[in-house]
């Protein structure tokens, strides 16, 4: 097993439903984004121009904005192509902010009343970066994924999963070639924090793209298993216990060694439904309200292990509750099945 210590980088790939509690189904035939690792050098977007067509979603609380735009319109390719750009304000870094306040920052007074005053501050370039995620080219399913939607809770029996959910998702899911690129070291190899290379019971641990690795308050890493063919929580049986135990124990140990965050300050869980169908486990700081960490989607890994120890077919049989968008075809299929 190897333990790497790379500098942080950025990746261009599917955002794991940032800020959304419902997973979406996606198109298998979508084109893959180019592979490659991060760089500190200046780069350009993988398209020319960006004409905003629609604000898909925004959150003042999370300081995030999802934009649908047309690109490459000047290249003569008809009406151009569709792209999604996600803009997110990065968290404060205490040391840099402290240096800013010790200096003479540019300020504009908004109001002053007794001991209270409010200003607009204009920070220097190193404190004003915006994390930018590009999804290009996109299909209509990508656009629906990032569009704000009303959610509905649904309960899925083991039979529902076998007869309805699994066939439906098999026909709708996006390609996960980007996952295989990570596992095969074709992309993001310099970002791997830890790896157990065993092809059956091993995994890679990598920072999630929602974490900029500059502070620990919103620590977020993903463990991606090497074994292919395990799509979700529903596929897990007692056969997979060695893999799950490795992920829990070795993942916690790697995070303690690398970031000095102990196991009792970590939330370690799986999503169901997941946002992509290759088994992966989330490691987040316990105090961080990560997207998808609510009770209707997150399943603690320690409890998953215990459930499988008591019943090897627990997740093939148990009824699971999760949220779906109100316009999601799967919701209608499950609701109709429950009425019959």
C-alpha positions as CSV (number, residue, x, y, z in Angstrom):
1,X,0.0,0.0,0.0
2,X,1.3,3.4,-0.9
3,X,0.8,6.7,0.7
4,X,1.2,9.8,-1.5
5,X,1.3,13.4,-0.4
6,X,0.5,15.6,-3.4
7,X,-0.4,19.3,-3.6
8,X,-4.0,20.1,-4.2
9,X,-5.4,20.2,-7.7
10,X,-8.6,20.6,-9.5
11,X,-10.6,18.2,-11.7
12,X,-13.2,18.7,-14.4
13,X,-15.9,16.1,-14.0
14,X,-19.3,15.5,-12.8
15,X,-20.1,17.4,-9.6
16,X,-21.4,15.1,-7.0
17,X,-24.8,16.8,-6.7
18,X,-23.4,19.7,-4.7
19,X,-26.0,21.2,-2.4
20,X,-28.7,18.7,-3.6
21,X,-30.2,16.0,-1.5
22,X,-31.5,14.0,-4.4
23,X,-29.4,11.9,-6.7
24,X,-30.2,11.9,-10.4
25,X,-30.0,9.4,-13.2
26,X,-27.9,10.2,-16.2
27,X,-27.2,9.2,-19.8
28,X,-24.7,6.4,-20.5
29,X,-23.9,7.8,-23.9
30,X,-22.7,11.2,-22.7
31,X,-19.2,12.1,-23.8
32,X,-16.4,12.0,-21.3
33,X,-14.4,15.1,-20.3
34,X,-10.7,15.1,-21.1
35,X,-8.4,13.6,-18.6
36,X,-5.5,15.3,-16.9
37,X,-4.2,16.5,-13.5
38,X,-4.3,19.9,-12.0
39,X,-1.7,22.6,-12.6
40,X,-0.9,26.0,-11.0
41,X,-0.3,27.5,-14.5
42,X,-2.9,29.8,-16.1
43,X,-5.3,27.9,-18.4
44,X,-8.3,28.5,-20.5
45,X,-11.8,27.0,-20.5
46,X,-12.3,24.1,-22.9
47,X,-14.6,26.3,-25.0
48,X,-14.8,29.8,-26.4
49,X,-17.3,32.3,-25.1
50,X,-20.1,31.7,-22.6
51,X,-23.5,33.2,-23.2
52,X,-25.7,32.7,-20.1
53,X,-29.0,31.2,-21.0
54,X,-30.4,30.3,-17.6
55,X,-29.6,30.3,-13.9
56,X,-30.2,26.7,-13.1
57,X,-29.9,27.1,-9.3
58,X,-28.4,29.4,-6.8
59,X,-27.9,29.4,-3.0
60,X,-27.1,32.6,-1.0
61,X,-26.4,30.4,2.0
62,X,-23.9,28.1,0.2
63,X,-22.5,30.9,-2.0
64,X,-22.9,28.8,-5.1
65,X,-24.4,29.5,-8.6
66,X,-25.2,27.0,-11.4
67,X,-25.3,28.5,-14.9
68,X,-26.4,27.0,-18.2
69,X,-24.8,28.7,-21.2
70,X,-24.1,28.5,-24.9
71,X,-20.5,28.2,-26.0
72,X,-18.5,28.1,-29.3
73,X,-21.2,30.1,-31.0
74,X,-18.6,32.0,-33.1
75,X,-17.0,28.8,-34.4
76,X,-19.7,28.2,-37.1
77,X,-21.1,25.1,-35.5
78,X,-24.7,26.0,-35.9
79,X,-26.2,27.2,-32.6
80,X,-23.1,26.4,-30.5
81,X,-23.0,23.8,-27.7
82,X,-24.4,23.7,-24.2
83,X,-22.2,23.9,-21.1
84,X,-22.8,24.2,-17.3
85,X,-20.5,26.4,-15.2
86,X,-20.7,26.2,-11.4
87,X,-19.3,29.1,-9.4
88,X,-18.7,28.8,-5.7
89,X,-17.1,31.2,-3.3
90,X,-14.2,29.4,-1.5
91,X,-14.0,29.3,2.3
92,X,-11.9,31.8,4.3
93,X,-8.4,30.9,5.2
94,X,-7.7,32.4,8.6
95,X,-4.0,33.2,8.1
96,X,-4.6,35.1,4.9
97,X,-7.6,37.0,6.3
98,X,-5.6,38.0,9.4
99,X,-2.9,39.5,7.2
100,X,-5.5,41.3,5.2
101,X,-7.0,42.9,8.3
102,X,-3.6,44.0,9.6
103,X,-3.1,46.0,6.4
104,X,-5.2,48.7,4.8
105,X,-7.9,46.9,2.8
106,X,-10.0,48.8,0.4
107,X,-13.4,49.5,2.1
108,X,-16.7,51.1,1.3
109,X,-18.9,52.0,4.2
110,X,-22.5,50.7,4.0
111,X,-23.8,52.0,7.3
112,X,-22.7,53.0,10.8
113,X,-24.9,53.0,14.0
114,X,-23.4,53.3,17.4
115,X,-20.8,50.4,17.8
116,X,-21.9,48.7,14.6
117,X,-20.8,49.4,11.1
118,X,-20.9,47.4,7.9
119,X,-18.5,47.7,4.9
120,X,-17.9,46.2,1.5
121,X,-14.3,45.0,1.4
122,X,-12.4,44.4,-1.8
123,X,-9.7,41.8,-1.1
124,X,-6.6,41.3,-3.2
125,X,-6.5,38.6,-5.9
126,X,-5.2,35.8,-3.7
127,X,-8.3,36.1,-1.4
128,X,-10.9,36.5,-4.1
129,X,-10.7,33.3,-6.1
130,X,-13.9,31.5,-7.1
131,X,-13.9,27.7,-7.5
132,X,-15.2,27.1,-11.0
133,X,-16.5,23.7,-12.1
134,X,-17.1,23.1,-15.9
135,X,-19.3,20.4,-17.3
136,X,-18.9,20.4,-21.0
137,X,-20.4,19.3,-23.3
138,X,-23.7,18.6,-21.5
139,X,-26.9,16.8,-22.4
140,X,-30.5,17.6,-21.3
141,X,-30.1,15.2,-18.5
142,X,-27.1,17.2,-17.1
143,X,-29.2,20.3,-17.2
144,X,-32.1,18.6,-15.4
145,X,-29.6,17.4,-12.8
146,X,-28.5,20.8,-11.8
147,X,-31.9,22.5,-12.1
148,X,-33.5,23.2,-8.8
149,X,-36.5,20.8,-8.3
150,X,-39.0,20.0,-5.7
151,X,-38.2,16.7,-3.9
152,X,-40.3,13.8,-2.9
153,X,-39.6,10.9,-0.5
154,X,-40.1,7.4,-1.8
155,X,-39.8,4.0,-0.2
156,X,-38.2,1.3,-2.3
157,X,-38.5,-2.4,-1.4
158,X,-36.0,-5.0,-2.4
159,X,-38.4,-6.1,-5.2
160,X,-38.8,-2.5,-6.4
161,X,-35.1,-2.2,-6.7
162,X,-34.7,-5.4,-8.7
163,X,-37.7,-4.9,-11.0
164,X,-37.9,-1.2,-11.4
165,X,-35.0,0.9,-10.1
166,X,-32.1,-1.2,-11.3
167,X,-33.4,-1.6,-14.9
168,X,-34.3,2.0,-15.1
169,X,-31.0,3.3,-13.9
170,X,-29.1,0.9,-16.2
171,X,-30.8,2.6,-19.1
172,X,-30.2,6.2,-17.8
173,X,-26.9,6.4,-16.0
174,X,-24.0,8.5,-17.3
175,X,-20.7,6.9,-18.2
176,X,-18.3,6.6,-15.3
177,X,-15.1,6.5,-17.4
178,X,-13.7,9.3,-15.2
179,X,-13.8,6.9,-12.2
180,X,-11.8,4.3,-14.2
181,X,-9.4,7.1,-15.2
182,X,-8.7,7.7,-11.5
183,X,-8.3,4.0,-10.6
184,X,-6.0,3.5,-13.6
185,X,-3.9,6.6,-12.8
186,X,-4.8,8.2,-16.1
187,X,-6.1,11.3,-14.2
188,X,-5.7,12.8,-10.8
189,X,-2.9,10.4,-9.8
190,X,-1.1,13.2,-8.0
191,X,-4.1,13.8,-5.8
192,X,-4.4,10.4,-4.3
193,X,-4.0,10.6,-0.6
194,X,-3.9,6.8,0.1
195,X,-4.2,3.6,-1.8
196,X,-4.7,0.0,-1.0
197,X,-3.9,-1.6,-4.4
198,X,-5.6,-4.9,-3.8
199,X,-7.9,-5.5,-6.9
200,X,-10.7,-7.1,-4.8
201,X,-10.5,-5.4,-1.4
202,X,-8.6,-2.2,-2.1
203,X,-9.5,1.4,-2.9
204,X,-8.1,4.8,-3.5
205,X,-8.7,7.8,-1.2
206,X,-8.9,11.2,-2.9
207,X,-10.1,14.6,-1.9
208,X,-13.6,15.4,-3.2
209,X,-13.8,18.3,-5.6
210,X,-16.0,20.2,-3.2
211,X,-13.1,20.6,-0.8
212,X,-10.3,23.0,-1.6
213,X,-7.9,21.3,1.0
214,X,-7.1,24.7,2.6
215,X,-8.9,24.1,5.9
216,X,-10.3,21.1,7.8
217,X,-13.7,22.4,8.8
218,X,-15.2,21.1,5.5
219,X,-12.8,18.2,5.0
220,X,-14.2,15.9,2.3
221,X,-12.6,12.8,0.8
222,X,-13.9,9.9,-1.3
223,X,-12.8,6.3,-1.2
224,X,-13.3,4.6,-4.5
225,X,-13.1,0.8,-4.6
226,X,-10.9,-0.9,-7.2
227,X,-13.3,-3.7,-7.7
228,X,-15.7,-3.0,-10.6
229,X,-19.3,-4.2,-10.8
230,X,-20.4,-3.0,-7.3
231,X,-22.8,-0.3,-8.2
232,X,-24.4,0.7,-5.0
233,X,-25.4,-0.1,-1.4
234,X,-28.0,-2.6,-2.9
235,X,-25.2,-4.8,-4.3
236,X,-23.4,-5.3,-1.0
237,X,-23.4,-8.7,0.7
238,X,-21.2,-10.4,3.3
239,X,-18.7,-11.1,0.4
240,X,-17.8,-7.4,0.5
241,X,-17.1,-7.1,4.2
242,X,-13.3,-7.3,3.9
243,X,-13.5,-4.4,1.4
244,X,-15.8,-2.3,3.6
245,X,-13.7,-2.9,6.7
246,X,-10.5,-1.9,4.8
247,X,-12.2,1.3,3.6
248,X,-13.3,2.2,7.1
249,X,-10.2,1.3,9.0
250,X,-7.5,2.3,6.5
251,X,-9.4,5.4,5.4
252,X,-9.6,6.7,9.0
253,X,-6.0,5.9,9.6
254,X,-4.9,7.7,6.4
255,X,-6.9,10.8,7.3
256,X,-5.4,10.8,10.8
257,X,-1.9,10.5,9.5
258,X,-2.3,13.1,6.7
259,X,-4.7,15.7,8.3
260,X,-4.5,14.8,12.1
261,X,-8.3,14.4,12.2
262,X,-9.3,11.4,14.4
263,X,-12.0,8.9,13.6
264,X,-14.5,10.3,16.1
265,X,-14.5,13.6,14.2
266,X,-15.3,11.9,10.8
267,X,-18.6,11.1,9.2
268,X,-18.1,8.0,7.0
269,X,-21.1,7.0,4.9
270,X,-22.5,5.8,1.6
271,X,-25.2,7.5,-0.5
272,X,-28.4,5.8,-1.7
273,X,-29.2,6.6,-4.3
274,X,-25.6,7.5,-5.3
275,X,-24.8,10.1,-7.9
276,X,-22.7,7.6,-9.8
277,X,-22.8,3.9,-9.9
278,X,-19.5,2.6,-8.8
279,X,-19.1,1.9,-5.1
280,X,-17.6,4.8,-3.2
281,X,-17.6,6.0,0.4
282,X,-17.7,9.6,1.7
283,X,-15.4,10.8,4.5
284,X,-16.4,14.3,5.8
285,X,-15.7,16.4,8.9
286,X,-18.3,15.6,11.5
287,X,-19.2,19.3,11.9
288,X,-19.6,19.9,8.2
289,X,-23.1,19.7,6.8
290,X,-22.1,18.1,3.6
291,X,-24.5,17.8,0.7
292,X,-26.3,14.4,0.9
293,X,-25.5,13.8,4.6
294,X,-29.2,13.8,5.6
295,X,-31.0,10.8,7.0
296,X,-32.9,10.2,3.7
297,X,-29.7,9.6,1.8
298,X,-26.6,8.8,4.0
299,X,-25.9,5.3,5.4
300,X,-23.1,5.2,8.0
301,X,-20.5,2.7,6.9
302,X,-20.0,1.2,10.4
303,X,-23.7,0.4,10.5
304,X,-23.7,-1.0,6.9
305,X,-20.9,-3.4,8.0
306,X,-22.8,-4.4,11.2
307,X,-26.0,-5.0,9.2
308,X,-24.2,-7.3,6.7
309,X,-22.5,-9.2,9.6
310,X,-26.0,-10.0,11.0
311,X,-27.7,-10.6,7.6
312,X,-25.6,-11.1,4.4
313,X,-28.6,-10.2,2.2
314,X,-29.7,-7.2,4.3
315,X,-29.5,-4.7,1.5
316,X,-31.1,-6.9,-1.1
317,X,-34.2,-7.2,1.1
318,X,-34.6,-4.1,3.2
319,X,-37.0,-1.3,2.2
320,X,-34.9,1.9,1.7
321,X,-36.1,5.5,1.8
322,X,-34.6,8.2,-0.5
323,X,-35.5,11.5,-2.2
324,X,-36.2,12.0,-5.9
325,X,-37.0,15.1,-7.9
326,X,-40.7,15.6,-8.5
327,X,-40.1,15.3,-12.3
328,X,-37.9,12.2,-12.1
329,X,-39.4,9.3,-14.1
330,X,-38.2,6.8,-11.5
331,X,-40.4,8.5,-8.9
332,X,-43.5,7.9,-11.1
333,X,-42.5,4.3,-11.8
334,X,-42.1,3.6,-8.1
335,X,-45.3,5.4,-7.1
336,X,-47.3,3.5,-9.7
337,X,-45.9,0.1,-8.5
338,X,-46.9,0.9,-4.9
339,X,-50.5,1.7,-6.0
340,X,-50.9,-1.6,-7.8
